[in-house]
Amino acid sequence: MPKIKTHRGAAKRFKKTATGKIKASHAFHSHLLSKKTARRKRRLRQATVISSADAKKIKRLLPY
């Protein structure tokens, strides 16, 4: 059986945690930042854990 290729676009956006959950950065933190509050921008810096429904799809793209 050949190896499964990793989806390179997904590999740049998601990381697996030690327990197998999928971690990603928040959207809406690249431009138009002047209208967003400091609290909102500060929270957008933090990574988030993807929901289990979406994580199943992403785990197929990141086999290793």
PyMOL Python script that loads the backbone (N, CA, C, O; Angstrom):
from pymol import cmd

cmd.read_pdbstr("""\
ATOM      1  N   MET A   1       0.846  -1.189   0.000  1.00  0.00           N
ATOM      2  CA  MET A   1       0.000   0.000   0.000  1.00  0.00           C
ATOM      3  C   MET A   1       0.885   1.243   0.000  1.00  0.00           C
ATOM      4  O   MET A   1       1.765   1.367   0.851  1.00  0.00           O
ATOM      5  N   PRO A   2       0.669   2.164  -0.937  1.00  0.00           N
ATOM      6  CA  PRO A   2       1.504   3.374  -0.960  1.00  0.00           C
ATOM      7  C   PRO A   2       1.136   4.332   0.166  1.00  0.00           C
ATOM      8  O   PRO A   2       0.061   4.253   0.762  1.00  0.00           O
ATOM      9  N   LYS A   3       2.066   5.234   0.432  1.00  0.00           N
ATOM     10  CA  LYS A   3       1.814   6.255   1.445  1.00  0.00           C
ATOM     11  C   LYS A   3       0.746   7.222   0.958  1.00  0.00           C
ATOM     12  O   LYS A   3       0.565   7.409  -0.245  1.00  0.00           O
ATOM     13  N   ILE A   4       0.043   7.833   1.899  1.00  0.00           N
ATOM     14  CA  ILE A   4      -0.957   8.854   1.564  1.00  0.00           C
ATOM     15  C   ILE A   4      -0.256  10.204   1.590  1.00  0.00           C
ATOM     16  O   ILE A   4       0.488  10.512   2.521  1.00  0.00           O
ATOM     17  N   LYS A   5      -0.497  10.998   0.569  1.00  0.00           N
ATOM     18  CA  LYS A   5       0.124  12.328   0.533  1.00  0.00           C
ATOM     19  C   LYS A   5      -0.607  13.276   1.486  1.00  0.00           C
ATOM     20  O   LYS A   5      -1.831  13.233   1.618  1.00  0.00           O
ATOM     21  N   THR A   6       0.168  14.119   2.135  1.00  0.00           N
ATOM     22  CA  THR A   6      -0.380  15.160   3.001  1.00  0.00           C
ATOM     23  C   THR A   6      -0.867  16.312   2.131  1.00  0.00           C
ATOM     24  O   THR A   6      -0.194  16.707   1.179  1.00  0.00           O
ATOM     25  N   HIS A   7      -2.031  16.845   2.460  1.00  0.00           N
ATOM     26  CA  HIS A   7      -2.561  18.013   1.755  1.00  0.00           C
ATOM     27  C   HIS A   7      -1.771  19.231   2.222  1.00  0.00           C
ATOM     28  O   HIS A   7      -1.931  19.667   3.362  1.00  0.00           O
ATOM     29  N   ARG A   8      -0.931  19.778   1.369  1.00  0.00           N
ATOM     30  CA  ARG A   8       0.010  20.823   1.778  1.00  0.00           C
ATOM     31  C   ARG A   8      -0.696  22.111   2.201  1.00  0.00           C
ATOM     32  O   ARG A   8      -0.206  22.816   3.084  1.00  0.00           O
ATOM     33  N   GLY A   9      -1.831  22.428   1.590  1.00  0.00           N
ATOM     34  CA  GLY A   9      -2.580  23.617   1.999  1.00  0.00           C
ATOM     35  C   GLY A   9      -3.091  23.484   3.418  1.00  0.00           C
ATOM     36  O   GLY A   9      -3.062  24.443   4.189  1.00  0.00           O
ATOM     37  N   ALA A  10      -3.560  22.290   3.764  1.00  0.00           N
ATOM     38  CA  ALA A  10      -4.051  22.048   5.126  1.00  0.00           C
ATOM     39  C   ALA A  10      -2.896  22.012   6.121  1.00  0.00           C
ATOM     40  O   ALA A  10      -3.045  22.455   7.260  1.00  0.00           O
ATOM     41  N   ALA A  11      -1.751  21.490   5.701  1.00  0.00           N
ATOM     42  CA  ALA A  11      -0.596  21.379   6.593  1.00  0.00           C
ATOM     43  C   ALA A  11      -0.096  22.748   7.030  1.00  0.00           C
ATOM     44  O   ALA A  11       0.453  22.890   8.123  1.00  0.00           O
ATOM     45  N   LYS A  12      -0.283  23.758   6.182  1.00  0.00           N
ATOM     46  CA  LYS A  12       0.166  25.110   6.512  1.00  0.00           C
ATOM     47  C   LYS A  12      -0.804  25.815   7.464  1.00  0.00           C
ATOM     48  O   LYS A  12      -0.436  26.798   8.106  1.00  0.00           O
ATOM     49  N   ARG A  13      -2.041  25.315   7.557  1.00  0.00           N
ATOM     50  CA  ARG A  13      -3.070  25.993   8.333  1.00  0.00           C
ATOM     51  C   ARG A  13      -3.422  25.316   9.648  1.00  0.00           C
ATOM     52  O   ARG A  13      -3.888  25.972  10.579  1.00  0.00           O
ATOM     53  N   PHE A  14      -3.202  24.006   9.732  1.00  0.00           N
ATOM     54  CA  PHE A  14      -3.618  23.241  10.905  1.00  0.00           C
ATOM     55  C   PHE A  14      -2.462  22.474  11.506  1.00  0.00           C
ATOM     56  O   PHE A  14      -1.528  22.086  10.803  1.00  0.00           O
ATOM     57  N   LYS A  15      -2.527  22.254  12.818  1.00  0.00           N
ATOM     58  CA  LYS A  15      -1.536  21.444  13.523  1.00  0.00           C
ATOM     59  C   LYS A  15      -2.285  20.459  14.409  1.00  0.00           C
ATOM     60  O   LYS A  15      -3.353  20.772  14.936  1.00  0.00           O
ATOM     61  N   LYS A  16      -1.723  19.275  14.570  1.00  0.00           N
ATOM     62  CA  LYS A  16      -2.306  18.298  15.483  1.00  0.00           C
ATOM     63  C   LYS A  16      -1.700  18.497  16.869  1.00  0.00           C
ATOM     64  O   LYS A  16      -0.498  18.725  17.004  1.00  0.00           O
ATOM     65  N   THR A  17      -2.542  18.407  17.896  1.00  0.00           N
ATOM     66  CA  THR A  17      -2.047  18.478  19.261  1.00  0.00           C
ATOM     67  C   THR A  17      -1.622  17.074  19.698  1.00  0.00           C
ATOM     68  O   THR A  17      -1.837  16.104  18.971  1.00  0.00           O
ATOM     69  N   ALA A  18      -1.026  16.971  20.873  1.00  0.00           N
ATOM     70  CA  ALA A  18      -0.552  15.680  21.360  1.00  0.00           C
ATOM     71  C   ALA A  18      -1.702  14.709  21.584  1.00  0.00           C
ATOM     72  O   ALA A  18      -1.520  13.498  21.462  1.00  0.00           O
ATOM     73  N   THR A  19      -2.890  15.227  21.910  1.00  0.00           N
ATOM     74  CA  THR A  19      -4.038  14.351  22.143  1.00  0.00           C
ATOM     75  C   THR A  19      -4.816  14.044  20.870  1.00  0.00           C
ATOM     76  O   THR A  19      -5.800  13.307  20.910  1.00  0.00           O
ATOM     77  N   GLY A  20      -4.378  14.611  19.724  1.00  0.00           N
ATOM     78  CA  GLY A  20      -5.028  14.308  18.454  1.00  0.00           C
ATOM     79  C   GLY A  20      -6.056  15.322  18.003  1.00  0.00           C
ATOM     80  O   GLY A  20      -6.682  15.144  16.958  1.00  0.00           O
ATOM     81  N   LYS A  21      -6.244  16.396  18.780  1.00  0.00           N
ATOM     82  CA  LYS A  21      -7.165  17.444  18.355  1.00  0.00           C
ATOM     83  C   LYS A  21      -6.496  18.297  17.281  1.00  0.00           C
ATOM     84  O   LYS A  21      -5.277  18.250  17.117  1.00  0.00           O
ATOM     85  N   ILE A  22      -7.292  19.075  16.551  1.00  0.00           N
ATOM     86  CA  ILE A  22      -6.772  19.925  15.484  1.00  0.00           C
ATOM     87  C   ILE A  22      -6.806  21.377  15.946  1.00  0.00           C
ATOM     88  O   ILE A  22      -7.833  21.865  16.419  1.00  0.00           O
ATOM     89  N   LYS A  23      -5.666  22.065  15.804  1.00  0.00           N
ATOM     90  CA  LYS A  23      -5.508  23.445  16.242  1.00  0.00           C
ATOM     91  C   LYS A  23      -5.374  24.332  15.009  1.00  0.00           C
ATOM     92  O   LYS A  23      -4.724  23.951  14.035  1.00  0.00           O
ATOM     93  N   ALA A  24      -5.985  25.510  15.050  1.00  0.00           N
ATOM     94  CA  ALA A  24      -5.904  26.450  13.933  1.00  0.00           C
ATOM     95  C   ALA A  24      -5.935  27.871  14.465  1.00  0.00           C
ATOM     96  O   ALA A  24      -6.350  28.113  15.598  1.00  0.00           O
ATOM     97  N   SER A  25      -5.491  28.810  13.637  1.00  0.00           N
ATOM     98  CA  SER A  25      -5.552  30.212  14.029  1.00  0.00           C
ATOM     99  C   SER A  25      -6.896  30.800  13.617  1.00  0.00           C
ATOM    100  O   SER A  25      -7.568  30.282  12.727  1.00  0.00           O
ATOM    101  N   HIS A  26      -7.276  31.890  14.278  1.00  0.00           N
ATOM    102  CA  HIS A  26      -8.547  32.541  13.993  1.00  0.00           C
ATOM    103  C   HIS A  26      -8.500  33.305  12.676  1.00  0.00           C
ATOM    104  O   HIS A  26      -7.435  33.739  12.237  1.00  0.00           O
ATOM    105  N   ALA A  27      -9.647  33.463  12.060  1.00  0.00           N
ATOM    106  CA  ALA A  27      -9.794  34.323  10.893  1.00  0.00           C
ATOM    107  C   ALA A  27     -10.017  35.765  11.367  1.00  0.00           C
ATOM    108  O   ALA A  27     -10.091  36.023  12.569  1.00  0.00           O
ATOM    109  N   PHE A  28     -10.123  36.693  10.425  1.00  0.00           N
ATOM    110  CA  PHE A  28     -10.438  38.108  10.687  1.00  0.00           C
ATOM    111  C   PHE A  28      -9.337  38.846  11.441  1.00  0.00           C
ATOM    112  O   PHE A  28      -9.632  39.782  12.183  1.00  0.00           O
ATOM    113  N   HIS A  29      -8.092  38.453  11.273  1.00  0.00           N
ATOM    114  CA  HIS A  29      -7.009  39.149  11.976  1.00  0.00           C
ATOM    115  C   HIS A  29      -5.911  39.597  11.016  1.00  0.00           C
ATOM    116  O   HIS A  29      -4.753  39.726  11.412  1.00  0.00           O
ATOM    117  N   SER A  30      -6.269  39.835   9.760  1.00  0.00           N
ATOM    118  CA  SER A  30      -5.237  40.213   8.796  1.00  0.00           C
ATOM    119  C   SER A  30      -5.318  41.675   8.350  1.00  0.00           C
ATOM    120  O   SER A  30      -4.290  42.319   8.139  1.00  0.00           O
ATOM    121  N   HIS A  31      -6.523  42.189   8.210  1.00  0.00           N
ATOM    122  CA  HIS A  31      -6.646  43.592   7.789  1.00  0.00           C
ATOM    123  C   HIS A  31      -7.954  44.152   8.327  1.00  0.00           C
ATOM    124  O   HIS A  31      -8.743  43.428   8.934  1.00  0.00           O
ATOM    125  N   LEU A  32      -8.183  45.451   8.104  1.00  0.00           N
ATOM    126  CA  LEU A  32      -9.336  46.177   8.659  1.00  0.00           C
ATOM    127  C   LEU A  32      -9.374  46.056  10.186  1.00  0.00           C
ATOM    128  O   LEU A  32     -10.420  45.789  10.778  1.00  0.00           O
ATOM    129  N   LEU A  33      -8.216  46.257  10.802  1.00  0.00           N
ATOM    130  CA  LEU A  33      -8.108  46.043  12.239  1.00  0.00           C
ATOM    131  C   LEU A  33      -8.475  47.280  13.061  1.00  0.00           C
ATOM    132  O   LEU A  33      -8.705  47.167  14.265  1.00  0.00           O
ATOM    133  N   SER A  34      -8.532  48.453  12.434  1.00  0.00           N
ATOM    134  CA  SER A  34      -8.775  49.671  13.208  1.00  0.00           C
ATOM    135  C   SER A  34     -10.172  49.707  13.802  1.00  0.00           C
ATOM    136  O   SER A  34     -10.376  50.300  14.861  1.00  0.00           O
ATOM    137  N   LYS A  35     -11.134  49.087  13.142  1.00  0.00           N
ATOM    138  CA  LYS A  35     -12.506  49.091  13.657  1.00  0.00           C
ATOM    139  C   LYS A  35     -12.744  48.025  14.720  1.00  0.00           C
ATOM    140  O   LYS A  35     -13.780  48.041  15.385  1.00  0.00           O
ATOM    141  N   LYS A  36     -11.800  47.097  14.893  1.00  0.00           N
ATOM    142  CA  LYS A  36     -11.966  46.020  15.873  1.00  0.00           C
ATOM    143  C   LYS A  36     -11.379  46.442  17.213  1.00  0.00           C
ATOM    144  O   LYS A  36     -10.361  47.132  17.266  1.00  0.00           O
ATOM    145  N   THR A  37     -12.020  46.028  18.280  1.00  0.00           N
ATOM    146  CA  THR A  37     -11.573  46.421  19.606  1.00  0.00           C
ATOM    147  C   THR A  37     -10.270  45.716  19.955  1.00  0.00           C
ATOM    148  O   THR A  37      -9.941  44.678  19.381  1.00  0.00           O
ATOM    149  N   ALA A  38      -9.535  46.288  20.899  1.00  0.00           N
ATOM    150  CA  ALA A  38      -8.266  45.703  21.334  1.00  0.00           C
ATOM    151  C   ALA A  38      -8.501  44.322  21.923  1.00  0.00           C
ATOM    152  O   ALA A  38      -7.700  43.413  21.708  1.00  0.00           O
ATOM    153  N   ARG A  39      -9.579  44.158  22.656  1.00  0.00           N
ATOM    154  CA  ARG A  39      -9.894  42.859  23.260  1.00  0.00           C
ATOM    155  C   ARG A  39     -10.126  41.795  22.186  1.00  0.00           C
ATOM    156  O   ARG A  39      -9.654  40.664  22.300  1.00  0.00           O
ATOM    157  N   ARG A  40     -10.859  42.180  21.147  1.00  0.00           N
ATOM    158  CA  ARG A  40     -11.147  41.232  20.056  1.00  0.00           C
ATOM    159  C   ARG A  40      -9.868  40.838  19.330  1.00  0.00           C
ATOM    160  O   ARG A  40      -9.654  39.662  19.036  1.00  0.00           O
ATOM    161  N   LYS A  41      -9.007  41.832  19.036  1.00  0.00           N
ATOM    162  CA  LYS A  41      -7.745  41.539  18.331  1.00  0.00           C
ATOM    163  C   LYS A  41      -6.830  40.667  19.177  1.00  0.00           C
ATOM    164  O   LYS A  41      -6.146  39.788  18.653  1.00  0.00           O
ATOM    165  N   ARG A  42      -6.815  40.907  20.475  1.00  0.00           N
ATOM    166  CA  ARG A  42      -5.988  40.119  21.389  1.00  0.00           C
ATOM    167  C   ARG A  42      -6.450  38.663  21.399  1.00  0.00           C
ATOM    168  O   ARG A  42      -5.625  37.750  21.411  1.00  0.00           O
ATOM    169  N   ARG A  43      -7.751  38.446  21.394  1.00  0.00           N
ATOM    170  CA  ARG A  43      -8.285  37.090  21.403  1.00  0.00           C
ATOM    171  C   ARG A  43      -8.104  36.390  20.059  1.00  0.00           C
ATOM    172  O   ARG A  43      -8.001  35.164  20.010  1.00  0.00           O
ATOM    173  N   LEU A  44      -8.066  37.149  18.982  1.00  0.00           N
ATOM    174  CA  LEU A  44      -7.850  36.546  17.658  1.00  0.00           C
ATOM    175  C   LEU A  44      -6.422  36.021  17.497  1.00  0.00           C
ATOM    176  O   LEU A  44      -6.170  35.184  16.631  1.00  0.00           O
ATOM    177  N   ARG A  45      -5.486  36.501  18.320  1.00  0.00           N
ATOM    178  CA  ARG A  45      -4.110  36.007  18.272  1.00  0.00           C
ATOM    179  C   ARG A  45      -4.014  34.565  18.747  1.00  0.00           C
ATOM    180  O   ARG A  45      -3.153  33.812  18.292  1.00  0.00           O
ATOM    181  N   GLN A  46      -4.892  34.183  19.656  1.00  0.00           N
ATOM    182  CA  GLN A  46      -4.830  32.844  20.244  1.00  0.00           C
ATOM    183  C   GLN A  46      -5.290  31.795  19.236  1.00  0.00           C
ATOM    184  O   GLN A  46      -6.154  32.061  18.401  1.00  0.00           O
ATOM    185  N   ALA A  47      -4.714  30.622  19.321  1.00  0.00           N
ATOM    186  CA  ALA A  47      -5.162  29.509  18.476  1.00  0.00           C
ATOM    187  C   ALA A  47      -6.463  28.958  19.043  1.00  0.00           C
ATOM    188  O   ALA A  47      -6.783  29.178  20.212  1.00  0.00           O
ATOM    189  N   THR A  48      -7.210  28.241  18.207  1.00  0.00           N
ATOM    190  CA  THR A  48      -8.469  27.651  18.628  1.00  0.00           C
ATOM    191  C   THR A  48      -8.481  26.176  18.261  1.00  0.00           C
ATOM    192  O   THR A  48      -7.766  25.754  17.352  1.00  0.00           O
ATOM    193  N   VAL A  49      -9.280  25.399  18.954  1.00  0.00           N
ATOM    194  CA  VAL A  49      -9.431  23.984  18.633  1.00  0.00           C
ATOM    195  C   VAL A  49     -10.641  23.845  17.718  1.00  0.00           C
ATOM    196  O   VAL A  49     -11.714  24.374  18.007  1.00  0.00           O
ATOM    197  N   ILE A  50     -10.460  23.127  16.612  1.00  0.00           N
ATOM    198  CA  ILE A  50     -11.509  22.955  15.611  1.00  0.00           C
ATOM    199  C   ILE A  50     -12.582  22.010  16.159  1.00  0.00           C
ATOM    200  O   ILE A  50     -12.278  21.087  16.914  1.00  0.00           O
ATOM    201  N   SER A  51     -13.841  22.250  15.770  1.00  0.00           N
ATOM    202  CA  SER A  51     -14.928  21.393  16.227  1.00  0.00           C
ATOM    203  C   SER A  51     -14.746  19.972  15.709  1.00  0.00           C
ATOM    204  O   SER A  51     -14.087  19.756  14.692  1.00  0.00           O
ATOM    205  N   SER A  52     -15.325  19.017  16.402  1.00  0.00           N
ATOM    206  CA  SER A  52     -15.115  17.617  16.059  1.00  0.00           C
ATOM    207  C   SER A  52     -15.653  17.275  14.672  1.00  0.00           C
ATOM    208  O   SER A  52     -15.101  16.409  13.993  1.00  0.00           O
ATOM    209  N   ALA A  53     -16.731  17.949  14.241  1.00  0.00           N
ATOM    210  CA  ALA A  53     -17.303  17.691  12.920  1.00  0.00           C
ATOM    211  C   ALA A  53     -16.316  18.081  11.812  1.00  0.00           C
ATOM    212  O   ALA A  53     -16.148  17.349  10.837  1.00  0.00           O
ATOM    213  N   ASP A  54     -15.667  19.238  11.971  1.00  0.00           N
ATOM    214  CA  ASP A  54     -14.688  19.679  10.979  1.00  0.00           C
ATOM    215  C   ASP A  54     -13.377  18.922  11.113  1.00  0.00           C
ATOM    216  O   ASP A  54     -12.675  18.706  10.125  1.00  0.00           O
ATOM    217  N   ALA A  55     -13.045  18.517  12.334  1.00  0.00           N
ATOM    218  CA  ALA A  55     -11.777  17.839  12.573  1.00  0.00           C
ATOM    219  C   ALA A  55     -11.693  16.521  11.823  1.00  0.00           C
ATOM    220  O   ALA A  55     -10.610  16.132  11.386  1.00  0.00           O
ATOM    221  N   LYS A  56     -12.811  15.825  11.665  1.00  0.00           N
ATOM    222  CA  LYS A  56     -12.815  14.555  10.933  1.00  0.00           C
ATOM    223  C   LYS A  56     -12.349  14.756   9.495  1.00  0.00           C
ATOM    224  O   LYS A  56     -11.581  13.950   8.969  1.00  0.00           O
ATOM    225  N   LYS A  57     -12.813  15.833   8.861  1.00  0.00           N
ATOM    226  CA  LYS A  57     -12.419  16.116   7.479  1.00  0.00           C
ATOM    227  C   LYS A  57     -10.942  16.471   7.393  1.00  0.00           C
ATOM    228  O   LYS A  57     -10.246  16.035   6.476  1.00  0.00           O
ATOM    229  N   ILE A  58     -10.464  17.263   8.350  1.00  0.00           N
ATOM    230  CA  ILE A  58      -9.076  17.723   8.326  1.00  0.00           C
ATOM    231  C   ILE A  58      -8.122  16.585   8.624  1.00  0.00           C
ATOM    232  O   ILE A  58      -7.020  16.548   8.077  1.00  0.00           O
ATOM    233  N   LYS A  59      -8.520  15.652   9.483  1.00  0.00           N
ATOM    234  CA  LYS A  59      -7.661  14.514   9.799  1.00  0.00           C
ATOM    235  C   LYS A  59      -7.397  13.643   8.577  1.00  0.00           C
ATOM    236  O   LYS A  59      -6.345  13.011   8.483  1.00  0.00           O
ATOM    237  N   ARG A  60      -8.334  13.603   7.649  1.00  0.00           N
ATOM    238  CA  ARG A  60      -8.104  12.866   6.401  1.00  0.00           C
ATOM    239  C   ARG A  60      -7.052  13.554   5.534  1.00  0.00           C
ATOM    240  O   ARG A  60      -6.323  12.893   4.795  1.00  0.00           O
ATOM    241  N   LEU A  61      -6.975  14.889   5.624  1.00  0.00           N
ATOM    242  CA  LEU A  61      -6.003  15.640   4.833  1.00  0.00           C
ATOM    243  C   LEU A  61      -4.618  15.589   5.449  1.00  0.00           C
ATOM    244  O   LEU A  61      -3.621  15.791   4.755  1.00  0.00           O
ATOM    245  N   LEU A  62      -4.545  15.316   6.769  1.00  0.00           N
ATOM    246  CA  LEU A  62      -3.268  15.276   7.485  1.00  0.00           C
ATOM    247  C   LEU A  62      -3.062  13.862   8.059  1.00  0.00           C
ATOM    248  O   LEU A  62      -3.220  13.662   9.264  1.00  0.00           O
ATOM    249  N   PRO A  63      -2.714  12.893   7.221  1.00  0.00           N
ATOM    250  CA  PRO A  63      -2.628  11.519   7.704  1.00  0.00           C
ATOM    251  C   PRO A  63      -1.484  11.281   8.675  1.00  0.00           C
ATOM    252  O   PRO A  63      -1.568  10.385   9.514  1.00  0.00           O
ATOM    253  N   TYR A  64      -0.420  12.063   8.578  1.00  0.00           N
ATOM    254  CA  TYR A  64       0.735  11.852   9.450  1.00  0.00           C
ATOM    255  C   TYR A  64       0.942  13.051  10.325  1.00  0.00           C
ATOM    256  O   TYR A  64       1.869  13.072  11.135  1.00  0.00           O
TER     257      TYR A  64
END
""", "prot")
cmd.dss("prot")
cmd.show_as("cartoon", "prot")
cmd.util.cbc("prot")
cmd.orient("prot")
